[in-house]
Amino acid sequence: MSPLDPLLVLLDTAYDHTSWHGPNLRGSLRGVSLDGAAWRSQAGAHNVWELLVHAAYWKYVAWRRLTGAARGSFPLEGSNFFERPVEATAAAWRADLRLLDTMHRDLRAAVAATAPRALDAVPRSACCLLRFVPRQPRLAFYAVPFVRHVF
């Protein structure tokens, strides 16, 4: 068993595999209608569609940090939050779901390709508290998405 296996399990269960905590990110998006994806609880609040693209963006950021890829290679212009919908169509919704799937697949592949010795490294951008986190969860700070926004 690879020391990376627990991280891959965390990624898988948080995204699209059966998880102990209930719906994972992909499961939370299953069956969401266009109206539901675009609905805002109040003016200025993010909608589900924006949170989907936000999750895709941060999967990209984690992938970029793991691979050393240059900034600016995310398929959409901007960063963090992206106003959605630009076009309220089923095709646009499916395109953003595919973007999320692609960013997750790329992140998972980067984690799987990480050398186990990298688990002991503390990333330059990490705060000093990260030095006290056991080795496997260190990489998880970059690899596991923040799905709490969707629930």
C-alpha angles and dihedrals in degrees: 000000000000120000085235093062095087090053092050090050090051091050093047097047093044091051116031114334127091109284135193094231099060126254116020123213097276092042090052089058096047112114096007108149125222090252091049093048093051098041118114122203089214140349111294095017120125118249128219091262092056091047090052091055090042089057090048090052094052091047085055091049091051090048091048092050092048095047100035091235118164122264118256099047096111108120093237126063113249135027144261103359124029122193110246144226100034086168118012098219133126088240092056091048091050090047091056091046088053089049090055091048091049094048090048093048091049092048093048091050090050092051091048090051094049115115109245090233088065088071088077094054120100108216115239092240094052121111120242092259090067089071088072096052116103114256104260096048092052092076089042089067086070100030108046113076124230099247096164090097092066099051 
